[in-house]
Amino acid sequence: MADEREASDDGQERPRTAADRRGRRTGPAAEEGKGRATAVRDGRPARVSPLKRVIRFLREVVAELRKVIWPTRRQLVTYTIVVLVFVSFMVAFVALLDLVFAQGVTFLFGT
């Protein structure tokens, strides 16, 4: 009865264990088809020369720059004005706070 379950309809023998199904056989049957050492897979990439790394980096930089949507001249002027106005406002605000705190410290501690 066990022999009937191990042989499928097409005449091939079914794997007995999950390891057999995945191709991880142990024992004498495992040594038959190997013939070479297992490759090391420790997650480290192969050593690459520094020049090749720099060239690859520059290629990737150019590829990323091609994806950038560059602003038009009008957008650039608008964004520049917005930034300058915001920075001017923040400088005035911090200067005002500095003046207020200086007056408060002078009032509190006197001169």
C-alpha positions as a printed Julia matrix, in Angstrom:
111×3 Matrix{Float64}:
  0.0    0.0     0.0
  2.9    2.41    0.76
  4.37   1.65   -2.66
  1.08   2.61   -4.29
  1.12   6.06   -2.61
  4.74   6.79   -3.5
  4.31   6.23   -7.23
  2.16   8.77   -9.07
  0.02   8.09  -12.15
  2.8    8.98  -14.6
  5.21   6.47  -13.1
  7.44   8.95  -11.25
  8.18   8.5    -7.58
  6.68  11.13   -5.26
  8.98  12.84   -2.76
  8.65  11.39    0.73
  9.5   14.5     2.75
  9.28  18.26    2.42
 13.07  18.4     2.14
 12.9   16.03   -0.84
 10.27  18.25   -2.48
 12.54  21.27   -2.1
 15.51  19.36   -3.44
 17.35  19.15   -0.13
 18.03  15.47    0.01
 20.32  13.99    2.61
 22.37  10.85    2.53
 23.94   9.09   -0.46
 21.33  10.37   -2.9
 22.31  13.97   -2.15
 25.92  13.41   -3.19
 25.05  12.13   -6.69
 24.22  15.34   -8.52
 26.2   17.93   -6.59
 29.69  17.85   -8.04
 30.66  21.37   -6.86
 30.87  23.43   -3.71
 27.93  25.5    -2.57
 28.32  29.21   -3.32
 28.76  31.51   -0.33
 25.7   33.69    0.16
 26.41  35.87    3.13
 24.72  38.99    1.73
 27.91  40.9     1.06
 28.33  42.26   -2.47
 31.43  41.39   -4.43
 34.38  43.77   -4.13
 34.27  46.51   -6.74
 37.1   48.89   -7.56
 36.76  52.5    -6.33
 36.82  53.82   -9.9
 33.89  51.61  -10.9
 31.97  52.72   -7.8
 32.51  56.4    -8.68
 31.42  55.8   -12.28
 28.31  53.95  -11.11
 27.5   56.75   -8.65
 27.79  59.39  -11.38
 25.57  57.38  -13.73
 22.93  57.09  -11.0
 23.16  60.84  -10.31
 22.58  61.63  -14.0
 19.66  59.16  -14.1
 18.06  60.82  -11.08
 18.58  64.31  -12.52
 16.72  63.24  -15.66
 13.7   62.43  -13.48
 13.6   65.94  -11.96
 10.84  68.25  -13.12
 12.66  71.55  -13.44
 10.66  74.73  -12.71
 10.0   77.25  -15.43
 11.53  80.72  -15.22
  8.24  82.18  -13.98
  7.91  79.56  -11.25
 11.5   80.12  -10.21
 10.97  83.89   -9.87
  7.76  83.32   -7.91
  9.38  80.86   -5.51
 12.38  83.14   -5.02
 10.13  86.09   -4.12
  8.14  83.94   -1.69
 11.32  82.76    0.03
 12.76  86.27    0.29
  9.52  87.65    1.76
  9.31  84.82    4.28
 12.96  85.2     5.33
 12.51  88.98    5.7
  9.43  88.44    7.88
 11.27  85.95   10.08
 14.27  88.3    10.49
 11.94  91.14   11.52
 10.07  88.84   13.93
 13.25  87.59   15.63
 14.61  91.17   15.83
 11.36  92.29   17.48
 11.51  89.42   19.97
 15.13  90.31   20.74
 14.17  93.92   21.39
 11.26  92.92   23.64
 13.37  90.48   25.68
 16.21  93.02   25.97
 13.74  95.62   27.32
 12.26  93.05   29.71
 15.69  92.06   31.07
 16.67  95.75   31.43
 13.43  96.47   33.29
 13.76  93.37   35.48
 17.43  93.68   36.46
 18.05  97.4    35.83
 21.28  98.96   34.75
